[in-house]
Amino acid sequence: MTQIFKPDDTMPDSELTVPKMLEMMMISGNPKRVLDHLVTLVDEIGWFGTLLVTHKDWDKPELHRRSMQLIAEQVMPRFGQHVATQQAAD
């Protein structure tokens, strides 16, 4: 199963730690950081079709709403513009 988590077959199993997997597979942070990571990802691998957003269950529902609002208003519109521009150039 470790092979599916490695960016390439040459990575030793000993380097595949939980912190390393989180670093490689999770995007988090403020809207600019998330957008920058998504743009880098789509530029590297191409359009992947679906983006799954998960989040921590906040003790305060307003924090959950704020997180979803930031994604909807600040990240996805700009990300969509970037993808549309890239697809038009292809």
C-alpha positions as CSV (number, residue, x, y, z in Angstrom):
1,M,0.0,0.0,0.0
2,T,2.9,2.4,0.5
3,Q,3.4,2.7,-3.2
4,I,0.2,4.7,-3.7
5,F,1.5,7.3,-1.2
6,K,4.9,7.8,-2.8
7,P,5.5,10.5,-5.4
8,D,7.9,8.0,-7.1
9,D,9.1,4.4,-6.7
10,T,12.6,5.5,-5.6
11,M,11.4,7.0,-2.4
12,P,12.4,4.7,0.5
13,D,9.7,3.4,2.8
14,S,11.5,5.0,5.8
15,E,10.8,8.5,4.3
16,L,7.1,7.9,4.1
17,T,6.1,9.3,7.5
18,V,2.7,10.7,8.4
19,P,4.0,14.3,8.5
20,K,5.6,13.7,5.0
21,M,2.3,12.3,3.6
22,L,0.4,15.3,5.1
23,E,2.9,17.7,3.5
24,M,2.5,16.0,0.1
25,M,-1.2,15.4,0.1
26,M,-2.9,18.1,2.1
27,I,-3.5,21.8,1.2
28,S,-4.3,24.1,4.0
29,G,-3.8,27.7,5.1
30,N,-5.1,31.1,4.2
31,P,-6.9,31.7,0.9
32,K,-3.8,32.9,-0.9
33,R,-1.8,29.8,0.2
34,V,-4.5,27.4,-0.8
35,L,-5.0,29.1,-4.2
36,D,-1.2,29.1,-4.8
37,H,-1.0,25.4,-4.1
38,L,-4.0,24.6,-6.3
39,V,-2.6,26.6,-9.2
40,T,0.8,24.8,-8.8
41,L,-1.0,21.4,-8.7
42,V,-3.1,22.0,-11.8
43,D,-0.1,23.5,-13.7
44,E,1.9,20.4,-12.8
45,I,-0.6,17.6,-13.4
46,G,-3.3,19.2,-15.5
47,W,-7.0,19.6,-14.8
48,F,-8.2,16.8,-12.5
49,G,-11.9,17.5,-12.7
50,T,-13.1,17.4,-9.1
51,L,-11.8,19.1,-6.0
52,L,-12.8,17.6,-2.6
53,V,-12.8,19.9,0.3
54,T,-12.7,18.5,3.8
55,H,-12.2,20.3,7.1
56,K,-12.0,19.9,10.8
57,D,-15.3,19.8,12.7
58,W,-15.0,23.1,14.5
59,D,-16.3,23.6,18.0
60,K,-17.8,26.9,16.7
61,P,-20.0,26.6,13.7
62,E,-19.2,30.1,12.6
63,L,-15.6,29.0,12.0
64,H,-16.8,26.3,9.6
65,R,-19.0,28.7,7.8
66,R,-16.1,31.2,7.5
67,S,-13.8,28.5,6.1
68,M,-16.4,27.5,3.4
69,Q,-17.1,31.2,2.7
70,L,-13.4,31.9,2.1
71,I,-13.1,28.9,-0.3
72,A,-16.3,29.9,-2.2
73,E,-15.5,33.6,-2.4
74,Q,-11.8,33.9,-2.5
75,V,-10.3,30.6,-3.7
76,M,-12.6,28.9,-6.2
77,P,-13.4,31.9,-8.4
78,R,-9.7,32.7,-8.9
79,F,-8.8,29.0,-9.3
80,G,-11.6,28.6,-11.9
81,Q,-10.3,31.7,-13.8
82,H,-6.8,30.2,-13.8
83,V,-8.0,26.8,-15.1
84,A,-10.2,28.4,-17.8
85,T,-7.2,30.4,-19.0
86,Q,-5.0,27.3,-19.1
87,Q,-7.6,25.3,-21.0
88,A,-8.1,28.1,-23.5
89,A,-4.4,28.2,-24.1
90,D,-4.3,24.5,-24.9
